Amino acid sequence: MRFLQFISALALLNGCAPVAYKNLQKAEGAIHCIDKFKPTVRRTLYQTTVDVAGNHLSGVLLIKQMPDRSTRIVFTNEVGFSFFDFEFTKNGVFTVHSIISKMDKDAVTKTLRKDFELVLMNRLDAATATVFKKNDEYYYAFGDGADVYYYITDTNCSQLLRMERGDTKKKVLEATRGPLKDGMPEFVNIRHKNFNFTINLKRITDNAE
């Protein structure tokens, strides 16, 4: 029942999210400065917790580049039971290889896809980009249909302060991350703004292949 409530809430997120981008002003900025923050996927493990509508999942998330340059994202519990197995091809095509029945809903998989696209910075297309400014923060915005992926930096584009997703007016989620180590962030925290849906990743030091 809680998951059904979650699905319904996801469908309403765009309609009820608070205004967040009303006061942004267009600014001059080198859009490619954001490229240096893009993760470089090889093989990284994260201790992971997901809290969704009162449901708590915990385990290990593997993000790995495959020989064909696709990116595989696999979330399992401590004994190896798979919650989901996703893939982004090198061209950005998203595939669900498996997902538990409780999460096997279009709204859930679409939301997770967009969350990982934000964190992995898969939508950095300069042709869709606009730079905005608010106070001392610069917003590098990349459009994808009705969605906008925002990467917020300091004035000099020397620090990635946070990542957000929404549209041109409303924020749906906010994410923060730790510094990159060997190309991948030390931690990632994702918070959806209008529903109890959080994802927390903490990197595991692991040299095993």
PyRosetta script that sets phi, psi and omega in degrees:
from pyrosetta import init, pose_from_sequence

init()
pose = pose_from_sequence("MRFLQFISALALLNGCAPVAYKNLQKAEGAIHCIDKFKPTVRRTLYQTTVDVAGNHLSGVLLIKQMPDRSTRIVFTNEVGFSFFDFEFTKNGVFTVHSIISKMDKDAVTKTLRKDFELVLMNRLDAATATVFKKNDEYYYAFGDGADVYYYITDTNCSQLLRMERGDTKKKVLEATRGPLKDGMPEFVNIRHKNFNFTINLKRITDNAE")
pose.set_psi(1, -42.4)
pose.set_omega(1, 178.4)
pose.set_phi(2, -61.8)
pose.set_psi(2, -37.4)
pose.set_omega(2, 179.7)
pose.set_phi(3, -69.2)
pose.set_psi(3, -35.0)
pose.set_omega(3, 174.8)
pose.set_phi(4, -63.0)
pose.set_psi(4, -38.9)
pose.set_omega(4, 176.1)
pose.set_phi(5, -63.4)
pose.set_psi(5, -39.0)
pose.set_omega(5, 178.8)
pose.set_phi(6, -62.3)
pose.set_psi(6, -44.7)
pose.set_omega(6, 179.9)
pose.set_phi(7, -60.9)
pose.set_psi(7, -43.6)
pose.set_omega(7, -179.9)
pose.set_phi(8, -63.2)
pose.set_psi(8, -40.1)
pose.set_omega(8, -179.2)
pose.set_phi(9, -66.8)
pose.set_psi(9, -38.2)
pose.set_omega(9, 178.0)
pose.set_phi(10, -59.6)
pose.set_psi(10, -39.2)
pose.set_omega(10, -179.2)
pose.set_phi(11, -66.1)
pose.set_psi(11, -23.7)
pose.set_omega(11, -176.5)
pose.set_phi(12, -98.0)
pose.set_psi(12, -5.6)
pose.set_omega(12, -171.9)
pose.set_phi(13, -56.1)
pose.set_psi(13, -46.0)
pose.set_omega(13, -177.0)
pose.set_phi(14, -65.3)
pose.set_psi(14, -26.9)
pose.set_omega(14, -177.1)
pose.set_phi(15, -83.1)
pose.set_psi(15, -22.0)
pose.set_omega(15, -173.2)
pose.set_phi(16, -121.0)
pose.set_psi(16, 3.7)
pose.set_omega(16, -179.3)
pose.set_phi(17, -68.3)
pose.set_psi(17, 145.6)
pose.set_omega(17, -178.9)
pose.set_phi(18, -70.3)
pose.set_psi(18, 153.3)
pose.set_omega(18, 176.7)
pose.set_phi(19, -65.6)
pose.set_psi(19, 130.2)
pose.set_omega(19, -178.1)
pose.set_phi(20, -127.4)
pose.set_psi(20, -22.6)
pose.set_omega(20, -169.8)
pose.set_phi(21, -116.4)
pose.set_psi(21, 15.6)
pose.set_omega(21, -175.0)
pose.set_phi(22, -61.2)
pose.set_psi(22, -37.3)
pose.set_omega(22, -172.7)
pose.set_phi(23, -98.3)
pose.set_psi(23, 13.9)
pose.set_omega(23, 177.2)
pose.set_phi(24, -71.4)
pose.set_psi(24, 140.3)
pose.set_omega(24, 177.5)
pose.set_phi(25, -116.2)
pose.set_psi(25, 136.2)
pose.set_omega(25, 177.1)
pose.set_phi(26, -61.0)
pose.set_psi(26, 143.8)
pose.set_omega(26, -175.4)
pose.set_phi(27, -141.0)
pose.set_psi(27, 160.3)
pose.set_omega(27, 171.8)
pose.set_phi(28, -81.1)
pose.set_psi(28, 138.2)
pose.set_omega(28, 179.3)
pose.set_phi(29, -170.5)
pose.set_psi(29, 148.2)
pose.set_omega(29, 177.6)
pose.set_phi(30, -81.6)
pose.set_psi(30, 102.0)
pose.set_omega(30, -172.4)
pose.set_phi(31, -59.6)
pose.set_psi(31, -30.1)
pose.set_omega(31, -176.7)
pose.set_phi(32, -76.5)
pose.set_psi(32, -4.9)
pose.set_omega(32, 176.7)
pose.set_phi(33, -63.6)
pose.set_psi(33, -23.0)
pose.set_omega(33, -178.2)
pose.set_phi(34, -73.8)
pose.set_psi(34, -17.6)
pose.set_omega(34, -175.8)
pose.set_phi(35, -60.3)
pose.set_psi(35, -30.8)
pose.set_omega(35, -176.3)
pose.set_phi(36, -68.0)
pose.set_psi(36, -14.3)
pose.set_omega(36, 178.4)
pose.set_phi(37, -91.2)
pose.set_psi(37, -6.5)
pose.set_omega(37, -176.3)
pose.set_phi(38, -69.2)
pose.set_psi(38, 128.1)
pose.set_omega(38, 178.1)
pose.set_phi(39, -62.4)
pose.set_psi(39, 151.2)
pose.set_omega(39, 173.6)
pose.set_phi(40, -110.7)
pose.set_psi(40, 108.3)
pose.set_omega(40, -173.3)
pose.set_phi(41, -80.1)
pose.set_psi(41, 127.1)
pose.set_omega(41, 169.6)
pose.set_phi(42, -126.7)
pose.set_psi(42, -86.9)
pose.set_omega(42, 174.3)
pose.set_phi(43, -150.6)
pose.set_psi(43, 115.9)
pose.set_omega(43, -177.0)
pose.set_phi(44, -139.0)
pose.set_psi(44, 137.3)
pose.set_omega(44, 176.3)
pose.set_phi(45, -108.5)
pose.set_psi(45, 142.0)
pose.set_omega(45, 177.2)
pose.set_phi(46, -130.9)
pose.set_psi(46, 132.2)
pose.set_omega(46, 164.6)
pose.set_phi(47, -69.4)
pose.set_psi(47, 128.1)
pose.set_omega(47, -165.6)
pose.set_phi(48, -132.8)
pose.set_psi(48, 138.3)
pose.set_omega(48, 169.4)
pose.set_phi(49, -127.5)
pose.set_psi(49, 139.6)
pose.set_omega(49, 176.4)
pose.set_phi(50, -127.6)
pose.set_psi(50, 124.9)
pose.set_omega(50, 176.3)
pose.set_phi(51, -118.2)
pose.set_psi(51, 118.7)
pose.set_omega(51, -176.0)
pose.set_phi(52, -134.3)
pose.set_psi(52, 113.3)
pose.set_omega(52, 172.3)
pose.set_phi(53, 48.6)
pose.set_psi(53, 44.8)
pose.set_omega(53, 179.1)
pose.set_phi(54, 85.7)
pose.set_psi(54, -4.1)
pose.set_omega(54, 176.8)
pose.set_phi(55, -98.1)
pose.set_psi(55, 128.9)
pose.set_omega(55, -178.3)
pose.set_phi(56, -113.4)
pose.set_psi(56, 125.8)
pose.set_omega(56, 175.1)
pose.set_phi(57, -121.8)
pose.set_psi(57, 140.2)
pose.set_omega(57, 177.4)
pose.set_phi(58, -141.5)
pose.set_psi(58, 151.1)
pose.set_omega(58, -180.0)
pose.set_phi(59, 167.9)
pose.set_psi(59, -144.8)
pose.set_omega(59, -176.1)
pose.set_phi(60, -124.0)
pose.set_psi(60, 131.9)
pose.set_omega(60, 176.4)
pose.set_phi(61, -108.2)
pose.set_psi(61, 126.4)
pose.set_omega(61, 176.4)
pose.set_phi(62, -105.7)
pose.set_psi(62, 126.8)
pose.set_omega(62, 172.1)
pose.set_phi(63, -117.0)
pose.set_psi(63, 119.6)
pose.set_omega(63, -172.1)
pose.set_phi(64, -142.8)
pose.set_psi(64, 137.4)
pose.set_omega(64, 171.5)
pose.set_phi(65, -84.9)
pose.set_psi(65, 130.5)
pose.set_omega(65, -178.7)
pose.set_phi(66, -90.7)
pose.set_psi(66, 166.7)
pose.set_omega(66, -179.4)
pose.set_phi(67, -55.4)
pose.set_psi(67, -29.3)
pose.set_omega(67, 179.9)
pose.set_phi(68, -87.1)
pose.set_psi(68, 9.2)
pose.set_omega(68, 178.1)
pose.set_phi(69, 74.2)
pose.set_psi(69, 11.5)
pose.set_omega(69, 169.9)
pose.set_phi(70, -77.6)
pose.set_psi(70, 162.6)
pose.set_omega(70, 177.9)
pose.set_phi(71, -113.8)
pose.set_psi(71, 126.3)
pose.set_omega(71, 179.9)
pose.set_phi(72, -106.3)
pose.set_psi(72, 136.0)
pose.set_omega(72, 178.7)
pose.set_phi(73, -126.5)
pose.set_psi(73, 112.5)
pose.set_omega(73, -174.4)
pose.set_phi(74, -125.2)
pose.set_psi(74, 125.9)
pose.set_omega(74, -180.0)
pose.set_phi(75, -115.1)
pose.set_psi(75, 117.4)
pose.set_omega(75, -180.0)
pose.set_phi(76, -126.6)
pose.set_psi(76, 160.3)
pose.set_omega(76, 173.1)
pose.set_phi(77, -84.5)
pose.set_psi(77, -177.0)
pose.set_omega(77, -172.2)
pose.set_phi(78, -65.5)
pose.set_psi(78, -20.8)
pose.set_omega(78, -180.0)
pose.set_phi(79, -103.0)
pose.set_psi(79, 8.3)
pose.set_omega(79, 173.0)
pose.set_phi(80, 97.1)
pose.set_psi(80, 2.7)
pose.set_omega(80, 177.0)
pose.set_phi(81, -72.7)
pose.set_psi(81, 128.7)
pose.set_omega(81, -174.1)
pose.set_phi(82, -86.5)
pose.set_psi(82, 126.6)
pose.set_omega(82, 171.9)
pose.set_phi(83, -83.4)
pose.set_psi(83, -44.8)
pose.set_omega(83, 174.3)
pose.set_phi(84, -157.4)
pose.set_psi(84, 158.7)
pose.set_omega(84, 179.1)
pose.set_phi(85, -140.5)
pose.set_psi(85, 108.1)
pose.set_omega(85, -176.3)
pose.set_phi(86, -114.1)
pose.set_psi(86, 159.9)
pose.set_omega(86, 176.8)
pose.set_phi(87, -142.0)
pose.set_psi(87, 136.3)
pose.set_omega(87, 165.8)
pose.set_phi(88, -110.9)
pose.set_psi(88, 121.8)
pose.set_omega(88, 175.5)
pose.set_phi(89, -70.5)
pose.set_psi(89, 170.4)
pose.set_omega(89, 179.6)
pose.set_phi(90, -62.8)
pose.set_psi(90, -19.7)
pose.set_omega(90, 177.6)
pose.set_phi(91, -95.9)
pose.set_psi(91, 5.2)
pose.set_omega(91, 175.4)
pose.set_phi(92, 90.1)
pose.set_psi(92, 3.7)
pose.set_omega(92, 178.8)
pose.set_phi(93, -72.6)
pose.set_psi(93, 132.3)
pose.set_omega(93, -175.2)
pose.set_phi(94, -100.5)
pose.set_psi(94, 132.7)
pose.set_omega(94, 179.0)
pose.set_phi(95, -130.6)
pose.set_psi(95, 135.8)
pose.set_omega(95, 172.4)
pose.set_phi(96, -97.7)
pose.set_psi(96, 109.3)
pose.set_omega(96, 178.3)
pose.set_phi(97, -79.9)
pose.set_psi(97, -36.2)
pose.set_omega(97, 175.7)
pose.set_phi(98, -162.9)
pose.set_psi(98, 154.7)
pose.set_omega(98, 176.4)
pose.set_phi(99, -161.6)
pose.set_psi(99, 143.1)
pose.set_omega(99, -179.6)
pose.set_phi(100, -65.2)
pose.set_psi(100, 151.9)
pose.set_omega(100, -173.8)
pose.set_phi(101, -59.6)
pose.set_psi(101, -33.7)
pose.set_omega(101, -178.9)
pose.set_phi(102, -62.5)
pose.set_psi(102, -28.9)
pose.set_omega(102, -177.5)
pose.set_phi(103, -104.6)
pose.set_psi(103, -1.0)
pose.set_omega(103, -172.7)
pose.set_phi(104, -81.7)
pose.set_psi(104, 68.7)
pose.set_omega(104, 177.5)
pose.set_phi(105, -131.3)
pose.set_psi(105, 143.1)
pose.set_omega(105, -177.4)
pose.set_phi(106, -55.7)
pose.set_psi(106, -42.1)
pose.set_omega(106, -177.8)
pose.set_phi(107, -64.1)
pose.set_psi(107, -36.7)
pose.set_omega(107, -179.2)
pose.set_phi(108, -71.0)
pose.set_psi(108, -49.7)
pose.set_omega(108, -177.9)
pose.set_phi(109, -65.4)
pose.set_psi(109, -37.0)
pose.set_omega(109, 178.1)
pose.set_phi(110, -64.5)
pose.set_psi(110, -41.5)
pose.set_omega(110, 179.0)
pose.set_phi(111, -65.1)
pose.set_psi(111, -44.7)
pose.set_omega(111, 178.6)
pose.set_phi(112, -63.5)
pose.set_psi(112, -40.1)
pose.set_omega(112, 177.3)
pose.set_phi(113, -57.6)
pose.set_psi(113, -48.4)
pose.set_omega(113, -178.6)
pose.set_phi(114, -66.2)
pose.set_psi(114, -35.6)
pose.set_omega(114, 177.3)
pose.set_phi(115, -60.8)
pose.set_psi(115, -47.1)
pose.set_omega(115, -178.9)
pose.set_phi(116, -71.6)
pose.set_psi(116, -32.8)
pose.set_omega(116, 174.9)
pose.set_phi(117, -62.0)
pose.set_psi(117, -39.8)
pose.set_omega(117, 178.0)
pose.set_phi(118, -62.6)
pose.set_psi(118, -50.6)
pose.set_omega(118, -175.0)
pose.set_phi(119, -67.4)
pose.set_psi(119, -40.4)
pose.set_omega(119, -179.4)
pose.set_phi(120, -83.4)
pose.set_psi(120, -4.2)
pose.set_omega(120, 176.6)
pose.set_phi(121, 58.4)
pose.set_psi(121, 49.5)
pose.set_omega(121, -177.8)
pose.set_phi(122, -79.4)
pose.set_psi(122, -10.5)
pose.set_omega(122, -172.1)
pose.set_phi(123, -111.2)
pose.set_psi(123, 30.9)
pose.set_omega(123, -177.6)
pose.set_phi(124, -83.2)
pose.set_psi(124, 69.5)
pose.set_omega(124, 178.8)
pose.set_phi(125, -100.2)
pose.set_psi(125, 110.9)
pose.set_omega(125, -175.9)
pose.set_phi(126, -59.4)
pose.set_psi(126, -25.9)
pose.set_omega(126, -179.2)
pose.set_phi(127, -67.3)
pose.set_psi(127, -21.6)
pose.set_omega(127, -179.2)
pose.set_phi(128, -105.1)
pose.set_psi(128, 7.0)
pose.set_omega(128, -167.5)
pose.set_phi(129, -92.1)
pose.set_psi(129, 146.4)
pose.set_omega(129, 172.1)
pose.set_phi(130, -139.7)
pose.set_psi(130, 144.1)
pose.set_omega(130, 178.2)
pose.set_phi(131, -107.8)
pose.set_psi(131, 132.3)
pose.set_omega(131, 177.3)
pose.set_phi(132, -125.3)
pose.set_psi(132, 165.0)
pose.set_omega(132, 177.8)
pose.set_phi(133, -135.8)
pose.set_psi(133, 141.8)
pose.set_omega(133, 172.3)
pose.set_phi(134, -145.3)
pose.set_psi(134, 117.0)
pose.set_omega(134, -173.6)
pose.set_phi(135, 56.2)
pose.set_psi(135, -122.3)
pose.set_omega(135, -178.6)
pose.set_phi(136, -102.3)
pose.set_psi(136, 18.6)
pose.set_omega(136, -179.0)
pose.set_phi(137, -114.9)
pose.set_psi(137, 141.7)
pose.set_omega(137, 175.9)
pose.set_phi(138, -108.6)
pose.set_psi(138, 134.1)
pose.set_omega(138, -179.3)
pose.set_phi(139, -108.8)
pose.set_psi(139, 114.2)
pose.set_omega(139, 175.3)
pose.set_phi(140, -96.7)
pose.set_psi(140, 108.4)
pose.set_omega(140, -169.3)
pose.set_phi(141, -108.2)
pose.set_psi(141, 129.8)
pose.set_omega(141, -179.5)
pose.set_phi(142, -122.2)
pose.set_psi(142, 117.3)
pose.set_omega(142, -176.5)
pose.set_phi(143, -84.8)
pose.set_psi(143, 146.3)
pose.set_omega(143, 175.0)
pose.set_phi(144, -146.4)
pose.set_psi(144, 88.6)
pose.set_omega(144, -173.6)
pose.set_phi(145, 65.6)
pose.set_psi(145, -128.7)
pose.set_omega(145, 179.3)
pose.set_phi(146, -79.6)
pose.set_psi(146, -12.7)
pose.set_omega(146, -177.4)
pose.set_phi(147, -90.2)
pose.set_psi(147, 148.3)
pose.set_omega(147, 172.0)
pose.set_phi(148, -129.6)
pose.set_psi(148, 130.0)
pose.set_omega(148, 177.6)
pose.set_phi(149, -101.4)
pose.set_psi(149, 119.7)
pose.set_omega(149, -175.5)
pose.set_phi(150, -109.5)
pose.set_psi(150, 134.0)
pose.set_omega(150, 173.4)
pose.set_phi(151, -121.5)
pose.set_psi(151, 117.1)
pose.set_omega(151, -171.1)
pose.set_phi(152, -104.4)
pose.set_psi(152, 126.9)
pose.set_omega(152, -178.4)
pose.set_phi(153, -124.0)
pose.set_psi(153, 173.3)
pose.set_omega(153, 170.4)
pose.set_phi(154, -74.1)
pose.set_psi(154, 179.5)
pose.set_omega(154, -174.4)
pose.set_phi(155, -58.3)
pose.set_psi(155, -38.3)
pose.set_omega(155, -175.2)
pose.set_phi(156, -92.0)
pose.set_psi(156, 6.3)
pose.set_omega(156, -177.1)
pose.set_phi(157, 55.2)
pose.set_psi(157, 38.4)
pose.set_omega(157, 179.2)
pose.set_phi(158, -101.3)
pose.set_psi(158, -12.8)
pose.set_omega(158, -178.2)
pose.set_phi(159, -142.3)
pose.set_psi(159, 130.2)
pose.set_omega(159, 174.2)
pose.set_phi(160, -84.6)
pose.set_psi(160, 111.4)
pose.set_omega(160, -174.2)
pose.set_phi(161, -80.7)
pose.set_psi(161, -42.0)
pose.set_omega(161, -179.8)
pose.set_phi(162, -170.1)
pose.set_psi(162, 171.0)
pose.set_omega(162, 177.5)
pose.set_phi(163, -126.8)
pose.set_psi(163, 144.5)
pose.set_omega(163, -179.6)
pose.set_phi(164, -139.6)
pose.set_psi(164, 156.0)
pose.set_omega(164, 172.4)
pose.set_phi(165, -134.0)
pose.set_psi(165, 141.3)
pose.set_omega(165, 177.4)
pose.set_phi(166, -173.3)
pose.set_psi(166, -136.8)
pose.set_omega(166, 170.4)
pose.set_phi(167, -129.2)
pose.set_psi(167, -152.0)
pose.set_omega(167, -178.5)
pose.set_phi(168, -78.0)
pose.set_psi(168, -8.4)
pose.set_omega(168, -177.6)
pose.set_phi(169, -125.1)
pose.set_psi(169, -36.7)
pose.set_omega(169, -166.8)
pose.set_phi(170, -120.6)
pose.set_psi(170, 142.3)
pose.set_omega(170, 178.7)
pose.set_phi(171, -96.3)
pose.set_psi(171, 130.5)
pose.set_omega(171, 178.9)
pose.set_phi(172, -98.3)
pose.set_psi(172, -40.7)
pose.set_omega(172, 179.8)
pose.set_phi(173, -147.9)
pose.set_psi(173, 161.7)
pose.set_omega(173, 176.5)
pose.set_phi(174, -133.0)
pose.set_psi(174, 139.5)
pose.set_omega(174, -179.9)
pose.set_phi(175, -134.5)
pose.set_psi(175, 143.2)
pose.set_omega(175, 173.2)
pose.set_phi(176, -125.0)
pose.set_psi(176, 160.6)
pose.set_omega(176, -179.1)
pose.set_phi(177, -148.8)
pose.set_psi(177, 162.5)
pose.set_omega(177, 175.7)
pose.set_phi(178, -86.8)
pose.set_psi(178, 179.4)
pose.set_omega(178, 179.3)
pose.set_phi(179, -65.0)
pose.set_psi(179, 154.0)
pose.set_omega(179, 177.3)
pose.set_phi(180, -74.7)
pose.set_psi(180, 137.5)
pose.set_omega(180, 173.1)
pose.set_phi(181, -132.2)
pose.set_psi(181, 121.9)
pose.set_omega(181, -174.0)
pose.set_phi(182, 53.0)
pose.set_psi(182, 35.7)
pose.set_omega(182, 173.9)
pose.set_phi(183, 91.5)
pose.set_psi(183, -8.9)
pose.set_omega(183, -176.6)
pose.set_phi(184, -126.1)
pose.set_psi(184, 147.9)
pose.set_omega(184, -176.9)
pose.set_phi(185, -69.4)
pose.set_psi(185, 148.4)
pose.set_omega(185, 179.3)
pose.set_phi(186, -68.8)
pose.set_psi(186, -33.7)
pose.set_omega(186, 175.1)
pose.set_phi(187, -152.5)
pose.set_psi(187, 161.0)
pose.set_omega(187, 175.0)
pose.set_phi(188, -141.4)
pose.set_psi(188, 132.2)
pose.set_omega(188, 175.3)
pose.set_phi(189, -124.2)
pose.set_psi(189, 124.1)
pose.set_omega(189, -179.3)
pose.set_phi(190, -117.5)
pose.set_psi(190, 129.0)
pose.set_omega(190, 179.0)
pose.set_phi(191, -128.3)
pose.set_psi(191, 117.2)
pose.set_omega(191, 171.2)
pose.set_phi(192, -78.1)
pose.set_psi(192, 141.6)
pose.set_omega(192, -167.7)
pose.set_phi(193, -84.0)
pose.set_psi(193, -28.9)
pose.set_omega(193, -172.2)
pose.set_phi(194, -117.4)
pose.set_psi(194, 14.4)
pose.set_omega(194, 176.5)
pose.set_phi(195, -156.6)
pose.set_psi(195, 157.2)
pose.set_omega(195, -179.3)
pose.set_phi(196, -77.6)
pose.set_psi(196, 83.6)
pose.set_omega(196, -179.0)
pose.set_phi(197, -143.2)
pose.set_psi(197, 107.6)
pose.set_omega(197, -179.5)
pose.set_phi(198, -130.2)
pose.set_psi(198, 148.9)
pose.set_omega(198, 174.8)
pose.set_phi(199, -131.3)
pose.set_psi(199, 126.9)
pose.set_omega(199, 179.2)
pose.set_phi(200, -124.9)
pose.set_psi(200, 125.8)
pose.set_omega(200, 179.7)
pose.set_phi(201, -119.3)
pose.set_psi(201, 132.2)
pose.set_omega(201, 174.8)
pose.set_phi(202, -129.2)
pose.set_psi(202, 122.8)
pose.set_omega(202, -171.5)
pose.set_phi(203, -64.3)
pose.set_psi(203, 139.6)
pose.set_omega(203, 176.6)
pose.set_phi(204, -105.9)
pose.set_psi(204, 129.1)
pose.set_omega(204, 174.9)
pose.set_phi(205, -77.3)
pose.set_psi(205, 116.3)
pose.set_omega(205, -174.9)
pose.set_phi(206, -151.4)
pose.set_psi(206, 123.5)
pose.set_omega(206, -177.8)
pose.set_phi(207, -105.3)
pose.set_psi(207, 2.1)
pose.set_omega(207, -177.5)
pose.set_phi(208, -75.1)
pose.set_psi(208, 140.3)
pose.set_omega(208, 175.2)
pose.set_phi(209, -93.2)
pose.dump_pdb("model.pdb")
